């Protein structure tokens, strides 16, 4: 697992990939108790990151409306784009 990169700097794809690794490791059941606790905590933080990134994406999509011809109207510039 790539514990080198802070979770707050991970993209959605990076966080979900590591979360899958955490779940796999915990499912195997061959991890020591202390390590399992650390993995669970990291997994919870990764899950929160994924949820936050999905919420950001939903908000960006919600800012776009379409006219009768299917053309975007009323778009609001999103910071960082």
Secondary structure by P-SEA (a helix, b strand, c coil): cccccccccccaaaaaaaaaaaaaaaaaccccaaaaaaaaaaaaaaaaaaaaaaaaaaaaaaacccccccccccccccccc
